[in-house]
Amino acid sequence: MPPLTSLSIKQITTSIHSKHFTASDLLESHLSLIARVNPAINAFTHLDAQNARAQARKLDERSAASADQINRPLHAIPITIKSCIDVALWPCPAGSQLRKHHLPIEDAPLVARLKSAGAVLLGNTNTPEFLMHYETANSLRATEANANTSAIAAIANNSTSNPWNLAHSSGGSSGGEAAAISSGCSVAGIGSDGGGSIRVPAHFCGICGLKPTPGRIPAAGHFPPAAGAFPWLGVVGPMARSVADLQVLFSVLAGPHESDSLSANIAKTPPPTQSELLSTKIGILQDPDNALGSPTPDTIAAVQKAATLLATAGFPVEPFRLDDELPRALDLWWFFFGPVVAHLFTQSFTAPDTQLLSPQFREYLEAAQSDPAPTLNSLLAATTERDHLRAKILRRLEQTPILLSHVSTTPAFEHGAGTWQGPQSYRHTMRAAQWLNLTGFPALTIPMDFSQEKLPIGIQLIARPNEEELLLAAAAILEERRGPFPTPNL
């Protein structure tokens, strides 16, 4: 049998049902791997081994008493949670010294659903401060750094490293999750996404990640809260090593909840039949004017490989253009994510607070505040334009339900090389991910190939709102055609 830390959800549940190993055996394999590799990758903010062992023992006792206990979809699956999502009595710092003592007293709804499905919660994972960076680095454990420390060295002090190459970033803001899953420290986990924060780390680390439609998975218990004038900007969603595992997680997590303002009682539809699925037109998103940045040749080749595999599987695949809509969607996304969100943050800080902010968060604020400050008129106009633009794009997608594109223009960058400033800033390199948080469309990252530097390259499949089942089914076929994807050798 392969290492227990490399198994899929289905392999684990089948093996436990057949009594090949127990929940405690599985957990100890993961805890042993965490002890070995986490000092190098720095994925975890909090590890709760004691309670995880208690959970596993309880599952083993119940399984011995009744086989029915093993039938829950996540029975014994070791799961990690991004450290901006409430788990009762776990620190929830969201990467900030201002929240390092924050201790939630109850579980977020999605955490309660994971527990009810039988998951064993390992711990929570690292993020940049307040999630506002594509490098998972912060100042939580770097307060002793002196003024002579270089910017790159300061980032490396508390960065989460990429399991494929420790000199490179795991991405952000769900970089701790991506590194934990990619390295085998957890089977799967939960991230969040306001501008690619699930999809970019998944792309960097060679795993899968789903950004769902706002409201499909309840986002209550997340910080910053997905509420207010634009709750559609950020979502929570599953991350795993395979599309099949994403499908299991989505089935557990999706569903209405009274705590989520965008929650709707949308029926979970059965997967489409093979003939229905293969009649779905897939558009390769064309970008002649570089509205989505300038991808590397390896990135372009990975998208073309995915298009070829989809066409070989039987999907109608053809070029698709959003020449007029994309530039404006990106400008509007930045208006909300940049000036508006920065304004909300700064209104909540006191003067002493600002002394504790990390260099990464300060850089975001500087970039966001270089634009004109939002006004009531500009906010109302942008919100209205967003709705009209979203409707226009939806009409364009009426006959093309799925789009294919790159996730980022490059594979994982080296520690400290990502920035909000300059011509190659995140507003250039991450554009392909960002516009979907303006429109609220679901999107999924799946690893496709490697760069010349042996770093993973993922591609992105995009669907219309609330069509996650179709999106996941198409991605599963692509994954099958691609074949097994390697794991890092740590």
C-alpha positions as CSV (number, residue, x, y, z in Angstrom):
1,M,0.0,0.0,0.0
2,P,1.3,3.5,-0.7
3,P,1.9,5.8,2.2
4,L,-1.2,6.7,4.2
5,T,-0.5,10.4,3.7
6,S,-0.9,10.1,-0.1
7,L,-4.3,8.5,-0.2
8,S,-7.5,10.1,-1.5
9,I,-10.7,10.4,0.5
10,K,-12.2,7.4,-1.3
11,Q,-9.1,5.2,-0.8
12,I,-9.2,6.1,2.9
13,T,-12.8,5.5,3.6
14,T,-12.7,2.2,1.6
15,S,-9.6,1.0,3.4
16,I,-11.0,1.8,6.9
17,H,-14.2,0.1,6.0
18,S,-12.1,-3.0,5.0
19,K,-10.2,-2.7,8.3
20,H,-6.8,-2.2,6.6
21,F,-6.0,0.5,9.1
22,T,-7.8,2.7,11.7
23,A,-8.6,6.3,12.1
24,S,-5.8,6.5,14.7
25,D,-3.3,4.8,12.3
26,L,-4.1,7.4,9.6
27,L,-3.9,10.3,12.0
28,E,-0.5,9.2,13.4
29,S,0.9,8.9,9.9
30,H,-0.1,12.6,9.3
31,L,1.2,13.8,12.6
32,S,4.5,12.1,12.0
33,L,4.8,13.7,8.5
34,I,3.9,17.1,10.0
35,A,6.6,16.8,12.6
36,R,9.1,16.0,9.8
37,V,8.2,18.6,7.1
38,N,6.4,21.5,8.8
39,P,9.6,23.1,10.2
40,A,10.7,23.5,6.5
41,I,7.4,24.6,5.0
42,N,5.8,26.4,8.0
43,A,2.3,25.6,6.9
44,F,0.6,25.4,10.4
45,T,-0.3,28.3,12.7
46,H,-1.9,25.9,15.2
47,L,-1.7,22.1,15.5
48,D,-4.2,20.4,17.8
49,A,-2.7,16.9,18.0
50,Q,-4.4,16.1,21.4
51,N,-7.9,16.8,20.3
52,A,-7.3,15.2,16.9
53,R,-6.1,12.0,18.7
54,A,-9.3,12.1,20.8
55,Q,-11.4,12.4,17.7
56,A,-9.7,9.5,16.0
57,R,-10.0,7.3,19.1
58,K,-13.7,8.1,19.3
59,L,-14.2,7.2,15.6
60,D,-12.4,3.9,16.1
61,E,-14.6,3.0,19.1
62,R,-17.8,3.9,17.2
63,S,-16.6,2.0,14.1
64,A,-15.9,-1.1,16.3
65,A,-19.4,-0.9,17.7
66,S,-21.3,-0.2,14.5
67,A,-20.3,-0.3,10.8
68,D,-22.8,2.4,10.1
69,Q,-20.4,4.9,11.7
70,I,-18.0,4.4,8.8
71,N,-20.5,5.5,6.2
72,R,-20.1,9.3,6.8
73,P,-18.5,10.9,3.8
74,L,-15.4,12.3,5.6
75,H,-15.0,9.5,8.2
76,A,-11.5,9.9,9.7
77,I,-10.2,12.3,7.0
78,P,-7.5,14.6,8.4
79,I,-8.5,18.1,7.5
80,T,-6.9,21.5,7.9
81,I,-8.6,24.9,8.1
82,K,-7.3,28.3,7.0
83,S,-6.5,30.4,10.2
84,C,-9.1,33.1,9.3
85,I,-12.1,30.7,9.8
86,D,-13.5,30.1,13.3
87,V,-12.9,26.8,15.0
88,A,-14.0,26.8,18.6
89,L,-11.0,27.4,21.0
90,W,-8.4,27.5,18.2
91,P,-6.5,30.8,17.7
92,C,-7.8,32.6,14.6
93,P,-5.2,35.3,13.9
94,A,-5.7,35.8,10.1
95,G,-2.0,36.5,10.0
96,S,-2.1,39.5,12.2
97,Q,-0.6,40.5,15.6
98,L,-3.8,42.4,16.1
99,R,-5.7,39.1,16.3
100,K,-3.1,36.8,17.8
101,H,-5.2,36.4,21.0
102,H,-8.5,36.0,19.2
103,L,-10.1,32.8,20.3
104,P,-13.5,31.9,18.8
105,I,-16.0,30.3,21.1
106,E,-18.0,28.4,18.4
107,D,-17.4,26.7,15.1
108,A,-18.1,28.4,11.7
109,P,-21.0,26.6,10.0
110,L,-18.7,24.9,7.5
111,V,-16.5,23.6,10.3
112,A,-19.6,22.1,12.0
113,R,-20.5,20.4,8.7
114,L,-17.0,18.9,8.4
115,K,-17.2,17.5,12.0
116,S,-20.7,16.1,11.4
117,A,-19.3,14.3,8.3
118,G,-16.7,12.6,10.4
119,A,-13.6,14.7,9.6
120,V,-10.6,14.8,12.0
121,L,-9.5,18.4,12.4
122,L,-5.7,18.7,12.6
123,G,-5.1,22.4,13.0
124,N,-5.2,25.7,11.1
125,T,-2.8,27.1,8.6
126,N,-0.8,30.2,7.9
127,T,-2.0,33.3,6.0
128,P,-0.7,36.8,5.1
129,E,-2.0,39.5,7.4
130,F,-5.7,40.0,6.9
131,L,-5.3,37.9,3.7
132,M,-4.3,40.8,1.6
133,H,-1.2,39.4,-0.2
134,Y,-0.3,36.6,-2.6
135,E,2.7,35.7,-0.4
136,T,1.8,33.8,2.8
137,A,4.1,35.8,5.1
138,N,3.3,37.9,8.2
139,S,4.8,39.3,11.4
140,L,3.3,36.9,13.9
141,R,6.6,35.3,14.7
142,A,9.0,38.0,13.4
143,T,8.7,40.7,16.0
144,E,12.3,40.3,17.0
145,A,13.5,41.2,13.5
146,N,15.6,44.4,13.6
147,A,15.6,47.4,11.3
148,N,18.6,46.1,9.5
149,T,16.8,42.9,8.3
150,S,16.3,42.9,4.6
151,A,12.8,42.8,3.2
152,I,13.3,39.4,1.7
153,A,14.9,38.0,4.9
154,A,12.0,39.3,6.9
155,I,9.5,37.6,4.7
156,A,11.5,34.3,4.8
157,N,11.3,34.5,8.6
158,N,7.6,33.6,8.7
159,S,6.8,32.6,5.1
160,T,5.1,29.4,4.1
161,S,7.3,27.7,1.6
162,N,6.4,25.8,-1.5
163,P,6.8,22.1,-1.0
164,W,8.1,21.8,-4.6
165,N,10.9,24.3,-4.0
166,L,11.5,25.8,-0.5
167,A,13.0,29.0,-2.0
168,H,9.6,29.7,-3.6
169,S,6.3,31.0,-2.2
170,S,3.3,28.8,-1.6
171,G,1.1,31.7,-2.8
172,G,-1.6,33.5,-0.8
173,S,-3.7,34.0,0.9
174,S,-4.5,30.3,1.4
175,G,-0.8,29.4,1.1
176,G,-0.6,27.5,4.4
177,E,-3.5,25.3,3.2
178,A,-2.0,24.6,-0.2
179,A,1.4,23.7,1.3
180,A,-0.1,21.4,4.0
181,I,-2.2,19.5,1.4
182,S,0.5,19.4,-1.3
183,S,3.1,18.0,1.1
184,G,0.7,15.4,2.4
185,C,0.3,16.9,5.9
186,S,-3.4,16.9,5.4
187,V,-5.7,15.2,3.0
188,A,-7.7,18.3,2.2
189,G,-8.7,21.6,3.7
190,I,-10.7,24.8,3.5
191,G,-9.4,28.1,2.1
192,S,-11.0,31.4,1.1
193,D,-10.8,33.5,-2.0
194,G,-11.3,37.2,-2.6
195,G,-9.0,37.6,-5.6
196,G,-7.6,34.2,-6.3
197,S,-6.6,33.2,-2.8
198,I,-7.7,29.6,-3.2
199,R,-6.8,29.2,-6.9
200,V,-3.4,30.8,-6.9
201,P,-1.9,28.8,-4.0
202,A,-3.4,25.6,-5.6
203,H,-1.7,26.5,-8.9
204,F,1.6,27.3,-7.1
205,C,1.6,24.1,-5.1
206,G,0.2,21.6,-7.6
207,I,-3.2,20.8,-6.1
208,C,-6.9,21.5,-6.8
209,G,-9.0,24.3,-5.4
210,L,-12.6,25.4,-5.9
211,K,-13.8,29.0,-5.6
212,P,-17.6,28.5,-5.4
213,T,-20.4,30.9,-6.2
214,P,-21.0,33.2,-3.3
215,G,-23.6,31.7,-1.0
216,R,-23.2,28.1,-2.0
217,I,-21.0,27.4,1.0
218,P,-21.8,29.5,4.1
219,A,-19.0,32.0,4.8
220,A,-20.0,33.0,8.3
221,G,-17.2,32.7,10.8
222,H,-14.6,34.0,8.3
223,F,-12.5,37.1,8.9
224,P,-12.7,39.5,7.3
225,P,-16.5,38.9,7.3
226,A,-18.2,38.3,4.0
227,A,-20.9,40.8,4.7
228,G,-21.8,44.4,4.1
229,A,-22.3,46.1,0.8
230,F,-20.4,43.5,-1.3
231,P,-20.4,40.1,0.3
232,W,-20.0,38.5,-3.1
233,L,-16.3,39.6,-3.2
234,G,-15.0,36.7,-1.1
235,V,-15.9,33.1,-0.6
236,V,-14.8,30.0,1.3
237,G,-14.1,26.7,-0.5
238,P,-12.4,23.3,-0.5
239,M,-8.8,22.5,-1.5
240,A,-7.5,19.0,-2.1
241,R,-5.1,16.9,-4.3
242,S,-7.8,15.7,-6.7
243,V,-11.0,16.8,-8.3
244,A,-12.7,13.7,-6.9
245,D,-11.9,14.9,-3.3
246,L,-13.2,18.4,-4.1
247,Q,-16.5,16.7,-5.2
248,V,-16.8,15.0,-1.8
249,L,-16.0,18.1,0.1
250,F,-18.4,20.2,-1.9
251,S,-21.2,17.8,-1.3
252,V,-20.6,18.1,2.5
253,L,-20.1,21.9,2.6
254,A,-22.7,23.2,0.2
255,G,-26.1,24.2,1.3
256,P,-28.0,27.1,2.7
257,H,-27.4,28.6,6.2
258,E,-29.2,31.5,7.9
259,S,-25.9,33.2,8.8
260,D,-24.9,33.8,5.2
261,S,-26.6,36.8,3.6
262,L,-26.2,35.4,0.1
263,S,-27.3,31.9,1.1
264,A,-30.0,30.4,-1.1
265,N,-31.8,27.1,-1.0
266,I,-30.2,25.8,-4.3
267,A,-30.9,22.1,-4.9
268,K,-27.8,20.0,-5.2
269,T,-28.1,18.7,-8.7
270,P,-27.0,15.2,-9.7
271,P,-23.9,15.1,-11.9
272,P,-24.8,15.5,-15.6
273,T,-24.9,12.3,-17.7
274,Q,-21.9,11.7,-20.0
275,S,-23.8,12.8,-23.1
276,E,-25.0,15.9,-21.4
277,L,-21.5,16.7,-20.1
278,L,-19.8,16.2,-23.4
279,S,-22.2,18.4,-25.2
280,T,-21.1,21.3,-23.0
281,K,-19.2,23.9,-25.0
282,I,-15.9,25.0,-23.5
283,G,-14.4,28.4,-24.5
284,I,-10.6,29.0,-24.4
285,L,-10.5,32.5,-23.1
286,Q,-8.6,34.6,-25.6
287,D,-6.7,37.7,-24.6
288,P,-5.1,39.4,-27.6
289,D,-4.6,42.7,-25.7
290,N,-3.1,41.1,-22.6
291,A,-6.0,42.2,-20.4
292,L,-5.2,39.1,-18.3
293,G,-1.4,39.8,-18.2
294,S,1.4,38.2,-20.2
295,P,1.7,34.4,-19.4
296,T,5.0,32.6,-19.7
297,P,5.4,30.2,-22.6
298,D,5.1,27.3,-20.2
299,T,1.8,28.7,-18.9
300,I,0.4,29.1,-22.4
301,A,1.5,25.5,-23.2
302,A,-0.3,24.2,-20.1
303,V,-3.6,25.9,-21.1
304,Q,-3.2,24.5,-24.6
305,K,-2.6,21.0,-23.2
306,A,-5.8,21.2,-21.2
307,A,-7.7,22.4,-24.3
308,T,-6.4,19.5,-26.3
309,L,-7.2,16.9,-23.6
310,L,-10.8,18.3,-23.3
311,A,-11.3,18.2,-27.0
312,T,-9.9,14.7,-27.2
313,A,-12.4,13.7,-24.5
314,G,-15.2,14.9,-26.8
315,F,-16.0,18.4,-25.5
316,P,-16.6,21.1,-28.2
317,V,-13.7,23.5,-27.5
318,E,-13.3,26.8,-29.3
319,P,-11.9,30.3,-28.7
320,F,-13.9,32.7,-26.6
321,R,-13.4,36.5,-26.2
322,L,-14.4,39.0,-23.6
323,D,-12.3,41.9,-25.0
324,D,-14.5,44.7,-23.8
325,E,-15.6,43.2,-20.5
326,L,-12.4,42.0,-18.9
327,P,-10.5,45.3,-18.5
328,R,-13.4,47.0,-16.9
329,A,-14.1,44.0,-14.6
330,L,-10.6,44.1,-13.4
331,D,-10.7,47.8,-12.7
332,L,-13.9,47.4,-10.7
333,W,-12.5,44.5,-8.8
334,W,-9.6,46.6,-7.7
335,F,-11.8,49.5,-6.7
336,F,-13.6,47.2,-4.2
337,F,-10.6,45.1,-3.1
338,G,-8.2,48.0,-3.1
339,P,-9.5,51.5,-2.1
340,V,-12.8,50.4,-0.5
341,V,-11.5,47.5,1.5
342,A,-8.4,49.5,2.6
343,H,-10.7,52.3,3.7
344,L,-12.6,49.8,5.9
345,F,-9.5,48.4,7.4
346,T,-7.9,51.8,8.2
347,Q,-11.2,53.0,9.9
348,S,-10.9,50.1,12.3
349,F,-7.2,50.7,13.4
350,T,-6.1,52.9,16.3
351,A,-2.7,54.7,16.2
352,P,-1.0,52.0,18.3
353,D,-2.4,49.3,16.0
354,T,-0.6,50.7,13.0
355,Q,2.8,50.0,14.6
356,L,2.0,46.3,14.6
357,L,1.1,45.9,10.9
358,S,3.3,43.7,8.8
359,P,5.4,45.0,5.9
360,Q,3.2,43.0,3.5
361,F,0.0,44.6,4.7
362,R,1.5,48.0,4.7
363,E,2.5,47.5,1.1
364,Y,-1.1,46.6,0.2
365,L,-2.4,49.7,1.9
366,E,0.1,51.9,0.1
367,A,-0.9,50.5,-3.3
368,A,-4.6,50.8,-2.4
369,Q,-4.4,54.3,-1.0
370,S,-2.5,55.6,-4.0
371,D,-5.9,55.6,-5.9
372,P,-8.5,58.2,-5.1
373,A,-10.4,57.6,-1.9
374,P,-13.8,56.1,-2.4
375,T,-16.8,58.4,-2.1
376,L,-20.5,57.5,-1.6
377,N,-21.1,58.4,-5.3
378,S,-18.2,56.3,-6.6
379,L,-19.3,53.3,-4.5
380,L,-22.9,53.5,-5.7
381,A,-21.7,53.9,-9.3
382,A,-19.3,51.0,-9.1
383,T,-21.8,48.7,-7.5
384,T,-24.4,49.4,-10.2
385,E,-21.8,49.0,-13.0
386,R,-20.7,45.7,-11.5
387,D,-24.2,44.4,-11.7
388,H,-24.7,45.5,-15.3
389,L,-21.3,44.1,-16.3
390,R,-22.0,40.8,-14.6
391,A,-25.3,40.5,-16.5
392,K,-23.6,41.3,-19.8
393,I,-21.0,38.6,-19.3
394,L,-23.7,36.1,-18.3
395,R,-25.5,36.7,-21.5
396,R,-22.2,36.1,-23.4
397,L,-21.9,32.7,-21.6
398,E,-25.4,31.5,-22.5
399,Q,-24.1,29.1,-25.1
400,T,-20.6,28.6,-23.6
401,P,-21.1,27.4,-20.0
402,I,-17.4,26.7,-19.2
403,L,-14.3,28.8,-19.9
404,L,-10.7,27.7,-19.7
405,S,-7.8,30.1,-18.8
406,H,-4.5,30.4,-16.9
407,V,-4.6,31.2,-13.2
408,S,-1.5,33.4,-13.0
409,T,1.0,34.5,-15.6
410,T,3.8,32.6,-13.9
411,P,4.4,29.6,-11.6
412,A,5.4,30.2,-8.0
413,F,7.7,33.2,-7.5
414,E,10.7,33.2,-5.1
415,H,10.1,34.5,-1.5
416,G,9.9,38.2,-1.5
417,A,9.6,38.6,-5.3
418,G,5.8,39.2,-5.3
419,T,4.6,42.7,-4.9
420,W,1.6,45.1,-5.2
421,Q,3.9,47.7,-6.7
422,G,5.5,48.1,-10.2
423,P,4.8,46.9,-13.7
424,Q,4.9,43.2,-12.7
425,S,2.8,43.7,-9.6
426,Y,-0.1,41.4,-8.6
427,R,-2.5,43.5,-10.6
428,H,-0.7,42.2,-13.6
429,T,0.3,38.6,-12.7
430,M,-2.9,37.6,-11.0
431,R,-5.4,39.2,-13.2
432,A,-6.8,36.0,-14.6
433,A,-8.0,35.0,-11.1
434,Q,-9.2,38.4,-9.9
435,W,-12.0,39.3,-12.3
436,L,-14.0,36.3,-11.1
437,N,-14.3,37.7,-7.7
438,L,-16.0,40.8,-9.2
439,T,-18.5,38.7,-11.1
440,G,-19.0,36.0,-8.5
441,F,-18.5,33.1,-10.9
442,P,-17.3,29.8,-9.7
443,A,-13.8,28.6,-10.8
444,L,-11.6,25.7,-10.2
445,T,-7.8,25.2,-10.4
446,I,-6.4,21.8,-11.5
447,P,-2.6,21.1,-11.9
448,M,-1.7,20.5,-15.5
449,D,2.0,20.5,-16.1
450,F,5.4,21.8,-14.9
451,S,7.6,24.8,-15.8
452,Q,11.2,24.4,-16.9
453,E,12.1,25.1,-13.3
454,K,10.0,22.0,-12.2
455,L,7.3,24.1,-10.6
456,P,3.6,23.1,-11.0
457,I,1.4,25.0,-13.4
458,G,-2.4,24.9,-12.9
459,I,-5.1,25.9,-15.3
460,Q,-8.5,27.4,-14.4
461,L,-12.0,26.2,-15.4
462,I,-14.8,28.8,-15.0
463,A,-18.5,28.2,-14.9
464,R,-21.7,30.2,-14.6
465,P,-23.1,30.9,-11.1
466,N,-24.4,27.9,-9.1
467,E,-23.2,25.4,-11.7
468,E,-20.4,23.9,-9.5
469,E,-21.7,20.3,-10.2
470,L,-21.1,20.8,-14.0
471,L,-17.8,22.5,-13.4
472,L,-16.5,19.6,-11.1
473,A,-17.7,17.0,-13.5
474,A,-15.9,18.6,-16.5
475,A,-12.8,19.0,-14.3
476,A,-12.9,15.3,-13.3
477,I,-12.8,14.3,-17.0
478,L,-9.9,16.6,-17.6
479,E,-8.1,15.1,-14.6
480,E,-8.7,11.6,-15.8
481,R,-7.3,12.5,-19.3
482,R,-4.3,14.2,-17.7
483,G,-3.4,11.2,-15.6
484,P,-1.8,11.0,-12.1
485,F,0.0,14.2,-11.0
486,P,3.2,13.8,-9.1
487,T,3.6,14.9,-5.5
488,P,6.6,16.8,-4.1
489,N,9.5,14.9,-2.6
490,L,10.2,16.4,0.8
